[in-house]
Amino acid sequence: MTKHIIIGTSGIGGALARRLSAQGAGLHLISRSDTGLAAELGASHAIADVQDRAALAAAILAAGPAIDGLAYCVGTINLKPLMRLTDADALQDFEINALGAFRAVQAALPALKASAQKTASIVLFSTVAVQQGFASHASVAMAKGAVEGLTRSLAAELAPKIRVNAIAPSLTKTPLAEFLTKNEPTAAAIAALHPLQRLGEADDVAAIAAFLLGQEAGWITGQVIGVDGGRSSLRTKG
């Protein structure tokens, strides 16, 4: 049985956990509180805040001596114009998105190297706003841009035993994005900006994450894959 660590179990992380559990994978879930998901899926669970290095490392080590995959499904949506951003905003976005991913991989590396699979896999998360510039996204895009750099650097460093990829979603209906998606006119206006004319669902993104964690993706590494309804690369009007 394969075993994966999922850090962050709200939204995309939760959808990924359910998808992997349905496929028969063993799971070790890490979140800031016990949501009951681990009990629902028969998974092991540890509580940690990704901003606490020691707690995060201990939670990862609790997964056991060997794991086959790590998904860091943690993020922020801090949307402010540049002149309203503070150092504290930028530092928090960087710590949660980029430094947290760095710490998670560092702590999990011995267990990933011990995987019995042909390749172990790491999946990180960026955003469409890195490739397609959006106003008021400076802090989060800066932090997620660092995640993309980390993805490619680690993919080179950890090959051939460990594959590293990132997913860059557009706006997805998750608890984190609820402040944007709960307002129907706002959600409809943003959906209309996508060639596929809808917002993402958590499972749209989880499906790609599950694929990247599995051995069918065994020749994919160093990639940042857009799961964004076409928003990063297509224009259907004008």
C-alpha positions in Angstrom: 0.0 0.0 0.0 1.3 3.4 -0.9 1.4 6.0 1.9 1.1 9.8 1.4 1.3 12.8 3.7 -1.2 15.6 3.0 -0.5 18.9 4.7 -3.6 21.0 4.8 -6.9 19.2 4.7 -9.4 21.9 3.9 -10.6 22.4 0.3 -8.2 20.9 -2.2 -6.3 18.9 0.5 -9.5 17.3 1.7 -10.6 16.5 -1.8 -7.2 14.9 -2.4 -7.4 12.9 0.8 -10.8 11.5 -0.2 -9.7 10.7 -3.7 -6.5 8.9 -2.6 -8.4 7.0 0.1 -10.9 5.8 -2.5 -7.9 4.5 -4.5 -6.7 2.5 -1.4 -3.7 4.7 -0.4 -2.6 5.0 3.2 -2.8 8.6 4.4 -1.2 10.7 7.1 -3.0 14.0 7.4 -1.6 17.2 9.0 -3.8 20.2 9.8 -4.1 23.0 12.4 -7.1 21.2 14.0 -8.9 17.9 14.0 -11.7 18.2 11.5 -12.7 14.6 11.7 -11.5 13.8 8.2 -8.8 11.4 9.4 -11.3 9.4 11.4 -13.7 9.4 8.4 -11.0 8.0 6.1 -9.2 5.7 8.6 -6.1 7.9 8.3 -3.5 8.8 10.9 -3.4 12.5 11.8 -1.2 15.1 13.5 -1.9 18.7 14.4 0.6 21.3 13.5 0.8 24.9 12.2 3.2 25.2 9.2 4.6 28.3 10.8 5.9 26.3 13.7 9.0 24.5 12.3 9.4 22.0 15.2 5.7 21.1 15.3 5.6 20.6 11.5 8.7 18.4 11.6 7.3 16.3 14.4 3.9 15.9 12.6 5.7 14.7 9.5 8.0 12.3 11.4 4.8 10.7 12.9 4.0 9.4 9.5 6.6 6.7 9.8 10.0 5.9 8.3 8.9 5.6 4.7 6.4 7.5 2.6 5.6 7.6 -1.1 4.3 11.1 -1.5 3.9 14.5 0.0 1.3 17.1 -0.9 1.7 20.5 0.6 -1.9 21.9 0.2 -1.5 25.1 2.2 -1.9 28.6 0.9 -3.1 32.2 1.4 -5.2 34.6 -0.6 -4.1 38.0 0.6 -5.4 40.5 -1.9 -4.3 44.1 -1.3 -3.0 46.9 -3.5 0.7 47.4 -3.1 0.5 50.5 -1.0 -1.7 48.8 1.5 0.7 45.8 1.9 3.0 45.7 5.0 6.2 43.8 5.6 4.1 41.6 7.9 1.7 40.7 5.1 4.5 39.7 2.7 6.4 37.8 5.4 3.4 35.8 6.4 2.5 34.9 2.8 6.0 33.8 2.2 6.3 31.8 5.4 3.0 30.0 4.8 3.3 29.3 1.1 7.0 29.0 0.4 9.0 28.5 3.6 6.4 26.1 4.9 6.8 24.0 1.7 10.5 24.1 2.1 10.3 23.0 5.7 7.9 20.2 4.9 10.1 18.8 2.2 13.2 19.0 4.3 11.5 17.2 7.2 10.0 14.5 4.9 13.1 13.9 2.8 14.5 10.9 4.6 11.1 9.1 4.5 10.6 9.9 0.9 14.1 8.5 0.1 13.1 5.3 1.9 10.0 4.8 -0.3 9.8 1.4 -1.9 8.2 2.9 -5.0 10.3 3.5 -8.2 9.9 7.2 -7.5 8.5 9.1 -4.6 6.6 12.3 -5.4 6.2 15.8 -4.0 3.3 18.0 -5.1 3.4 21.7 -4.2 0.9 24.5 -5.1 1.3 27.8 -6.9 -1.3 30.0 -8.5 -2.3 31.2 -11.9 -1.4 34.7 -10.7 2.3 34.0 -11.0 2.1 33.5 -14.8 -0.9 35.8 -15.5 -0.4 39.1 -13.6 -3.4 40.3 -11.6 -3.7 43.6 -9.7 -3.7 43.3 -5.9 -1.9 40.0 -6.0 1.7 41.2 -5.4 2.2 39.5 -2.0 0.7 36.1 -2.8 2.1 36.0 -6.3 5.6 36.8 -5.0 5.3 33.9 -2.5 3.9 31.5 -5.0 6.6 32.5 -7.5 9.1 31.3 -4.9 7.2 28.0 -4.7 7.7 27.5 -8.5 11.4 28.2 -8.1 11.6 25.7 -5.3 9.7 23.1 -7.4 12.2 23.3 -10.2 15.3 23.4 -8.0 14.2 20.4 -5.9 13.2 18.5 -9.0 16.7 18.8 -10.2 18.3 18.1 -6.9 16.2 15.1 -5.9 16.1 13.3 -9.2 16.0 10.4 -10.1 14.5 9.0 -6.8 12.0 11.8 -6.1 9.8 13.7 -8.5 8.7 17.3 -7.7 5.9 19.1 -9.4 3.5 22.0 -8.7 0.0 22.8 -9.6 -1.1 26.4 -10.4 -4.9 26.7 -10.0 -7.1 29.6 -10.8 -9.9 30.6 -8.4 -11.3 27.4 -6.9 -14.3 27.0 -4.7 -12.7 26.2 -1.3 -13.2 27.6 2.2 -10.1 29.7 1.7 -11.6 31.4 -1.3 -15.1 31.7 0.1 -14.8 35.5 0.6 -14.7 35.7 -3.2 -17.0 32.9 -4.2 -19.9 33.3 -1.8 -21.0 36.5 -3.5 -22.8 35.2 -6.6 -22.3 38.3 -8.8 -18.6 38.4 -8.0 -18.2 34.6 -8.6 -20.1 34.8 -11.9 -18.0 37.7 -13.1 -14.7 35.9 -12.3 -16.0 32.7 -13.8 -16.7 34.6 -17.0 -13.0 35.5 -17.3 -12.2 31.9 -17.8 -12.5 30.3 -21.3 -14.3 27.3 -19.6 -16.7 29.8 -18.0 -16.7 28.4 -14.5 -14.7 28.4 -11.3 -12.7 25.4 -10.3 -13.9 22.8 -7.9 -11.6 21.3 -5.3 -11.8 17.9 -7.0 -10.7 19.4 -10.3 -7.3 20.2 -8.7 -7.2 17.1 -6.5 -7.5 14.9 -9.6 -4.3 16.2 -11.0 -2.5 16.1 -7.6 -3.5 12.4 -7.2 -2.2 11.7 -10.7 1.1 13.4 -10.0 1.5 11.5 -6.7 1.0 8.1 -8.5 3.3 6.0 -10.6 1.5 6.8 -13.8 3.2 10.2 -13.6 6.5 8.5 -13.2 8.1 10.5 -16.1 6.9 13.9 -15.0 9.0 16.1 -12.8 9.9 19.8 -12.6 6.6 20.9 -14.0 4.2 23.7 -13.0 0.8 22.5 -14.3 -2.0 25.0 -14.8 -5.4 23.8 -13.6 -7.1 27.0 -14.3 -10.0 26.8 -16.9 -7.6 28.1 -19.5 -7.2 31.5 -17.8 -3.4 31.6 -17.9 -3.0 31.0 -21.6 -6.2 31.5 -23.6 -8.3 34.4 -24.7 -11.7 33.7 -26.3 -12.7 37.3 -26.9 -11.0 40.2 -28.5 
